[in-house]
Amino acid sequence: MTFTAYEASLESSQPIELYTISIGASIQRWTSAEDDITEAADVFSAVSISREKITDGGSDNKQQSMTLTVPGDNTIATQYINSVPGVKADVIIERIQRLDGASYEVIRIFEGRIESVAFEQQGRLAKIKVEPRISAQAREIPRFTYQGLCNHVLYDARCQVDDTSGSFRLSAAAVTAEVGRTITVTGADANGDGYYTGGFVESNGGADHRLIIDQTGTVLTLHLPFGAAVLATNVNVFAGCDHTIATCKSKFDNVINYGGFAYIPTKNPFSSGLD
Protein backbone atom coordinates (compact mmCIF):
# COMPACT_ATOMS: atom_id res chain seq x y z
CA MET A 1 0.00 0.00 0.00
CA THR A 2 1.06 3.60 -0.58
CA PHE A 3 1.07 6.44 1.91
CA THR A 4 -2.13 7.77 0.38
CA ALA A 5 -3.82 4.39 0.71
CA TYR A 6 -2.85 4.07 4.37
CA GLU A 7 -4.03 7.62 5.05
CA ALA A 8 -7.43 6.81 3.58
CA SER A 9 -7.78 3.50 5.41
CA LEU A 10 -9.94 3.43 8.53
CA GLU A 11 -8.30 0.26 9.84
CA SER A 12 -4.67 0.39 8.67
CA SER A 13 -3.80 4.06 9.10
CA GLN A 14 -1.13 4.49 11.82
CA PRO A 15 0.31 7.98 11.23
CA ILE A 16 3.50 9.22 12.85
CA GLU A 17 4.50 12.86 12.69
CA LEU A 18 7.97 14.38 12.61
CA TYR A 19 8.52 17.92 13.91
CA THR A 20 11.56 20.04 13.05
CA ILE A 21 11.90 23.34 14.94
CA SER A 22 14.76 25.66 13.98
CA ILE A 23 15.79 28.76 15.93
CA GLY A 24 18.79 30.14 14.10
CA ALA A 25 21.47 27.44 14.09
CA SER A 26 19.73 25.48 16.87
CA ILE A 27 17.50 22.63 15.66
CA GLN A 28 15.13 20.46 17.68
CA ARG A 29 13.61 17.32 16.17
CA TRP A 30 10.61 15.59 17.76
CA THR A 31 8.29 12.75 16.88
CA SER A 32 4.83 11.82 18.08
CA ALA A 33 5.87 8.15 18.08
CA GLU A 34 6.51 6.30 21.32
CA ASP A 35 10.18 5.72 20.37
CA ASP A 36 12.86 7.81 18.71
CA ILE A 37 12.91 7.66 14.91
CA THR A 38 15.91 8.12 12.59
CA GLU A 39 15.08 9.69 9.25
CA ALA A 40 17.82 10.55 6.73
CA ALA A 41 20.45 10.35 9.52
CA ASP A 42 18.48 12.80 11.69
CA VAL A 43 17.19 11.53 15.04
CA PHE A 44 13.68 12.61 16.02
CA SER A 45 13.18 12.30 19.77
CA ALA A 46 9.93 10.93 21.14
CA VAL A 47 8.13 13.68 23.08
CA SER A 48 4.65 14.21 24.41
CA ILE A 49 3.05 16.40 21.75
CA SER A 50 -0.35 16.97 20.21
CA ARG A 51 -1.69 19.52 17.76
CA GLU A 52 -4.85 21.02 16.40
CA LYS A 53 -6.22 20.03 13.04
CA ILE A 54 -4.62 21.81 10.10
CA THR A 55 -7.35 23.84 8.40
CA ASP A 56 -7.54 26.41 5.64
CA GLY A 57 -8.97 29.88 5.90
CA GLY A 58 -11.84 29.43 3.47
CA SER A 59 -12.20 30.92 0.02
CA ASP A 60 -8.79 32.67 0.06
CA ASN A 61 -7.17 29.26 0.63
CA LYS A 62 -4.91 30.48 3.43
CA GLN A 63 -4.10 28.15 6.30
CA GLN A 64 -5.09 29.29 9.76
CA SER A 65 -2.85 29.35 12.82
CA MET A 66 -2.39 26.04 14.60
CA THR A 67 -1.53 25.24 18.22
CA LEU A 68 0.91 22.58 19.42
CA THR A 69 0.58 21.33 23.00
CA VAL A 70 3.73 20.17 24.80
CA PRO A 71 4.84 19.81 28.44
CA GLY A 72 5.64 23.11 30.14
CA ASP A 73 9.31 22.18 30.53
CA ASN A 74 9.75 21.60 26.79
CA THR A 75 13.10 23.00 25.64
CA ILE A 76 11.53 25.24 22.99
CA ALA A 77 8.65 26.47 25.13
CA THR A 78 10.89 27.49 28.04
CA GLN A 79 12.79 29.91 25.78
CA TYR A 80 9.62 32.05 25.69
CA ILE A 81 9.11 32.39 29.45
CA ASN A 82 10.85 35.70 30.18
CA SER A 83 11.45 36.96 26.65
CA VAL A 84 11.23 35.68 23.10
CA PRO A 85 14.25 34.55 21.05
CA GLY A 86 15.74 37.22 18.82
CA VAL A 87 15.14 35.15 15.69
CA LYS A 88 11.97 33.49 14.45
CA ALA A 89 11.45 29.79 15.14
CA ASP A 90 10.60 27.85 11.98
CA VAL A 91 8.37 24.77 12.26
CA ILE A 92 8.11 21.92 9.75
CA ILE A 93 5.70 19.02 10.26
CA GLU A 94 6.10 15.84 8.22
CA ARG A 95 4.01 12.69 8.29
CA ILE A 96 4.75 9.02 7.69
CA GLN A 97 2.75 5.82 8.00
CA ARG A 98 4.00 3.19 10.45
CA LEU A 99 3.00 0.27 8.20
CA ASP A 100 4.48 1.77 5.05
CA GLY A 101 7.65 -0.35 5.32
CA ALA A 102 11.34 0.51 5.29
CA SER A 103 10.99 2.70 2.20
CA TYR A 104 8.16 4.76 3.67
CA GLU A 105 7.16 8.08 2.16
CA VAL A 106 7.76 11.27 4.11
CA ILE A 107 5.07 13.85 3.36
CA ARG A 108 5.47 17.46 4.42
CA ILE A 109 2.10 18.70 5.65
CA PHE A 110 2.88 22.04 7.30
CA GLU A 111 5.42 24.88 7.39
CA GLY A 112 5.19 27.88 9.67
CA ARG A 113 6.71 29.99 12.41
CA ILE A 114 6.09 30.18 16.14
CA GLU A 115 3.94 33.21 16.87
CA SER A 116 3.54 32.91 20.64
CA VAL A 117 3.72 30.52 23.60
CA ALA A 118 1.19 30.42 26.44
CA PHE A 119 1.43 28.34 29.62
CA GLU A 120 -1.56 26.64 31.22
CA GLN A 121 -2.30 24.46 34.24
CA GLN A 122 0.19 26.35 36.38
CA GLY A 123 2.91 25.91 33.80
CA ARG A 124 2.47 22.16 33.30
CA LEU A 125 1.39 22.61 29.67
CA ALA A 126 2.64 24.95 26.96
CA LYS A 127 0.51 26.01 24.01
CA ILE A 128 2.69 26.92 21.03
CA LYS A 129 0.80 28.97 18.45
CA VAL A 130 2.23 28.49 14.97
CA GLU A 131 1.42 30.75 12.04
CA PRO A 132 1.55 29.11 8.59
CA ARG A 133 4.24 30.53 6.33
CA ILE A 134 1.76 31.11 3.52
CA SER A 135 -0.38 33.34 5.74
CA ALA A 136 2.56 35.53 6.74
CA GLN A 137 3.65 35.93 3.11
CA ALA A 138 0.15 36.96 2.06
CA ARG A 139 0.04 40.05 4.28
CA GLU A 140 0.19 43.42 2.60
CA ILE A 141 2.69 45.60 4.47
CA PRO A 142 3.86 49.04 3.27
CA ARG A 143 7.55 48.75 2.41
CA PHE A 144 8.50 52.43 2.35
CA THR A 145 7.14 55.58 3.95
CA TYR A 146 7.83 59.17 2.93
CA GLN A 147 10.15 60.15 5.76
CA GLY A 148 13.52 61.68 6.37
CA LEU A 149 14.97 58.60 8.08
CA CYS A 150 16.20 55.63 6.07
CA ASN A 151 13.57 52.92 5.46
CA HIS A 152 16.09 50.11 5.12
CA VAL A 153 16.93 47.55 7.77
CA LEU A 154 20.60 47.89 8.64
CA TYR A 155 22.71 45.26 6.80
CA ASP A 156 19.78 44.06 4.64
CA ALA A 157 19.91 43.60 0.85
CA ARG A 158 18.83 47.20 0.21
CA CYS A 159 21.16 48.76 2.77
CA GLN A 160 24.09 46.64 1.50
CA VAL A 161 26.41 47.46 4.41
CA ASP A 162 28.61 44.38 4.87
CA ASP A 163 27.98 42.89 8.33
CA THR A 164 31.05 40.66 7.98
CA SER A 165 33.37 43.66 7.75
CA GLY A 166 35.67 44.11 10.72
CA SER A 167 34.82 47.82 10.64
CA PHE A 168 31.25 47.15 11.75
CA ARG A 169 31.49 43.79 13.49
CA LEU A 170 33.23 42.84 16.73
CA SER A 171 33.66 39.08 16.40
CA ALA A 172 33.97 36.42 19.10
CA ALA A 173 34.19 38.96 21.91
CA ALA A 174 34.17 37.70 25.49
CA VAL A 175 31.27 38.52 27.80
CA THR A 176 32.85 39.24 31.19
CA ALA A 177 29.75 40.38 33.10
CA GLU A 178 25.99 40.03 32.80
CA VAL A 179 23.43 41.78 35.01
CA GLY A 180 19.83 41.82 33.85
CA ARG A 181 19.72 43.62 30.51
CA THR A 182 23.36 44.74 30.60
CA ILE A 183 26.40 42.79 29.48
CA THR A 184 30.06 43.75 29.46
CA VAL A 185 31.88 42.82 26.27
CA THR A 186 35.64 42.97 25.84
CA GLY A 187 36.65 45.40 23.07
CA ALA A 188 33.28 47.11 22.69
CA ASP A 189 34.84 50.45 23.65
CA ALA A 190 37.30 50.54 20.73
CA ASN A 191 35.20 52.98 18.67
CA GLY A 192 33.88 55.13 21.51
CA ASP A 193 30.54 55.40 23.24
CA GLY A 194 27.42 54.88 21.16
CA TYR A 195 29.11 53.11 18.25
CA TYR A 196 27.03 49.95 18.82
CA THR A 197 23.84 51.73 19.94
CA GLY A 198 21.06 50.68 17.58
CA GLY A 199 22.99 47.58 16.57
CA PHE A 200 22.64 44.10 17.98
CA VAL A 201 24.42 41.30 19.80
CA GLU A 202 24.48 37.79 18.33
CA SER A 203 24.95 34.81 20.65
CA ASN A 204 25.10 31.04 20.42
CA GLY A 205 26.39 30.91 16.88
CA GLY A 206 23.66 33.20 15.56
CA ALA A 207 20.80 31.39 17.29
CA ASP A 208 19.74 34.47 19.24
CA HIS A 209 19.97 38.24 18.86
CA ARG A 210 19.30 41.23 21.08
CA LEU A 211 18.93 44.91 20.16
CA ILE A 212 21.44 47.28 21.77
CA ILE A 213 19.73 50.41 23.09
CA ASP A 214 22.85 51.92 24.65
CA GLN A 215 26.60 51.38 24.64
CA THR A 216 28.87 53.10 27.12
CA GLY A 217 32.42 51.84 27.10
CA THR A 218 32.32 48.06 27.20
CA VAL A 219 28.85 47.95 28.75
CA LEU A 220 25.93 47.20 26.43
CA THR A 221 22.34 47.76 27.51
CA LEU A 222 20.00 45.42 25.67
CA HIS A 223 16.32 45.85 24.89
CA LEU A 224 15.67 42.45 26.49
CA PRO A 225 17.97 40.03 28.33
CA PHE A 226 19.05 36.86 26.60
CA GLY A 227 16.91 33.82 27.38
CA ALA A 228 20.03 31.80 28.20
CA ALA A 229 22.96 33.30 30.09
CA VAL A 230 25.81 34.55 27.88
CA LEU A 231 28.33 35.18 30.69
CA ALA A 232 31.71 33.60 29.91
CA THR A 233 30.70 32.99 26.27
CA ASN A 234 31.77 34.75 23.08
CA VAL A 235 29.35 36.96 21.15
CA ASN A 236 29.37 39.00 17.95
CA VAL A 237 28.50 42.70 18.24
CA PHE A 238 27.30 44.73 15.26
CA ALA A 239 27.51 48.50 14.85
CA GLY A 240 24.27 50.44 15.06
CA CYS A 241 22.66 53.14 12.93
CA ASP A 242 20.25 55.97 13.73
CA HIS A 243 19.02 55.94 10.09
CA THR A 244 20.00 59.55 9.38
CA ILE A 245 21.84 60.49 6.21
CA ALA A 246 24.64 62.05 8.28
CA THR A 247 25.38 58.73 10.00
CA CYS A 248 25.01 56.88 6.70
CA LYS A 249 27.77 59.08 5.25
CA SER A 250 30.16 59.48 8.16
CA LYS A 251 29.93 56.01 9.69
CA PHE A 252 29.12 53.68 6.80
CA ASP A 253 30.03 55.70 3.65
CA ASN A 254 26.81 54.33 2.16
CA VAL A 255 24.78 57.35 1.02
CA ILE A 256 24.34 55.83 -2.44
CA ASN A 257 22.03 53.24 -0.83
CA TYR A 258 20.26 55.62 1.55
CA GLY A 259 16.60 54.63 1.75
CA GLY A 260 15.01 57.81 3.09
CA PHE A 261 14.01 61.24 1.86
CA ALA A 262 16.57 63.28 3.75
CA TYR A 263 15.65 66.68 2.44
CA ILE A 264 11.90 66.85 2.87
CA PRO A 265 10.96 70.11 4.65
CA THR A 266 10.71 69.81 8.41
CA LYS A 267 8.45 72.88 8.75
CA ASN A 268 4.73 72.39 8.11
CA PRO A 269 3.19 75.74 7.05
CA PHE A 270 -0.30 74.45 7.81
CA SER A 271 0.53 74.02 11.49
CA SER A 272 3.21 76.66 12.10
CA GLY A 273 2.37 79.34 9.52
CA LEU A 274 4.67 80.93 6.96
CA ASP A 275 6.83 82.94 9.38
N, C-alpha and C positions, 0 to 999 in steps of 0.2 A: 504493500500500500504506500501511497505518497503522503506527504505532509498534508496536502489538501484533503485527502480521503480520511485521514485520521482526525483532522479538525472537524470534519462534517459528521463523523461517527458518534452516535450517542453512547455506544458501549466501549469502543476501543480508544477514544480520545484520552490521552494522559499528557497534557501539556506541561512543559517546564519552561520557565522564563529566565533569561539571563539579563542582568542589569549592569551597565557600565556607566560609572559616574566619574567625570573628569573635572578636577578643579586645578587649572593650570597644568603643571607637570605631574600632579598627584592623581592617581587613578585607583578607584575602588571597583571591584568586580564582585557581584553577588548573584546568587541563584535562589529561586524559590524551591528547589529540590531539597530533599532531606540530607543529601550528601554533597560534598564539593564536586564540581564538574570541571574537566579540562577541555577547553575548546580552542583549537589552533594554538596550542602551547600556553594559553592563558588560563589561569585557575580562577574559577568563580566559586566563592565561598558561600556555603549554605547559611542563610540568615533568615530570621523571622520577618517576612515582608508580605504585604498584601497591597492591592491597588484598586482604584475605582475602574469601572468600565471605560474604555476609550470610546468617545463619541465624537461626532462632528457637530458643527455649529449650525446646521440647517442648510438653507438654500445657497449660502456663500461658500459652503464646503470647507469651512475652517474648523479644525479640531478645537475642542474646548479644553480648558485646564483640567488636569488630573491630579489626584492626591495619592501619594504612597504612604502607607502606614508602617512604621518600624519601631523597635524599642527605643525608649528615650535616651539610652546610652549609645546609640548607633554613632559610629565614628564621623559620619557626614553630618548628622543632625546636631551633634554637640558643637560643631563649628559655628552654629548660628545662635548660640545661647546669649552671648554678650554683644556680639557684633557680627556682621556678615563678612564672608571672605571678600577680598578686594577684586577677585575675578569671578565671572559667572561659572556656575557648575553645570556642565552639559550632561544630559541623561540620554542613554540609548537603551531601549528595551528590545530584546530579541526573543524569539520563541522557537522551541523545538518540540518534537513529539517523542516521548519515552520509548515507544514501540517501533520507532522508525528505523532502528538498526544502527550499525556502526557508521554508515554513510548518511546519517540523518541530515535533513535540510535545516539550515538556520535562517529564519525569516525575521527580518527587522520590521517591527510593528509600530515603533514610536521613537521620535527624536524630540528633545525639548531642553529646557533649562529650568533650574530650580528658581522659583519666584519667591517663596517664603517657607518658613518652617514654624509650626505652632506645636506647643507641648500640651498634652492633656493628661488627665488622671494623675495629677500631681507629678508630672514629669515622666511617668512610666511609659507613655506613648508619644511618638513624634509624628506629626502630620506634615509631610513634605509636599508642597504644592508645586506642580511642574507645569510650565507653560509650553505648549507645542511650538516648535521652531517656526512652523508655517504661519502661526498666528502672529508671532512677533514680527516676521518679515512683511506681513500684510498691512501693518500700521502705517498711516500717513503722518510723517513727522516733518515739519519745516526744517530744511537743512541750513539755510542762511537767513539772517535777519539784517536789516539795514541799521547798522550800528558802527560806532567808531572802533570798538574792540574787535580783535580778530575772531572770526567764527571757527577757525580750525581747532582741532584737538592737538595739543603739543605732541610732536613726534609722529603724527598720523601721515597717511599717504599724501594729503594735501599740504600739510605743513612742510614735510620733507626734511626736517632737522634730523640728523643721524643720531639715534639714541645709543649707538655703539661707540661713538666718538669719545675719546678720553677727555675732551674739553667739556662735555656735558654729563658725563657718567663717572661716578666714583664706584669702582668695582671691588667686590669682595672685601668690603670694609668691616672691621670688627666692631660689634656692639659691646661696649664696655659697661653700660648701665641702662636700666629700664625701670621707669617708675610711671605707672599709669599710661598716659598718652605720650610721654616723652622718652626718647631713647638718646643715648650718647654714642656717636659714631666716630671712630678714629678717622681723621683726615677731612672731616666735613667743613672745617674752618679754613681750608686752603684758599678759597675764593672770597672770603669775607662773609659778613652777616647777610642773610637774605638771599644768597645765591640759589639755595635749594627750595626757598619758599614758593609754593605753587607747583612744586614737582612731586615726586613720589618715591617711596622706598619699596624695594622688591625683596621679598624674603623667600626662603625655602625653594631656591631654584626657579623662581618666577611663579610659584604656586599662589602667592598672596601679595597684595599691594596695599599701601596706605598713603593717602594724600598728606603732604607736608604743609601745614598752615603757618609754620614759623620755623626759622632756623637762626639760632644765635650761637656763634662759635660752633662747637661740635654737638650741641644739643638740638635735636629736632623735635618739634611738637607736632604730633600727628592728629588728624581729624578723628580717628578712632584707634584704640589700641589693637595690636595684632591679637588674633584669636589664640595663637600659641606663642609662648614666650620666645623672644629672639635674642635674649641675653646670652652672650658668649657664642653667638653664631656670626656668620658673615652675611652682609646684605649689600645690595646695589642701590645707590642713591642717584637720582636723576634731577638735573637742574630744572628749576621752575620758570614760569613765564607769567607776566601779568596781562598779556595779550594786547599791549600797546605797541604802536609802531616804533616808538623810541627804543623799547626793549628788544623788539625784533631786529632792529638795526645794530644797536650797540652790543648786545649780548650774543645774538645768533647770526648776525650778518645774513638775514634771510628775508629782507623786505620784498624781494621779487615774488615770494610766495605768501605775502601778507593777505589774510583773508577777511579784513575789515574795510570800513570806509572811513579812513582816518581823518578826512578833512570835511566831514559834514559839519555844518554850523552848530555850535553849542548853544547859541542864543535863539530862543523861540519868540519872535515878535508878537505872537498872539497872546503870550502870557506875560511878557516883560515890556512890551511896547517897543518903539523904534529908537528910543534914546539910548 
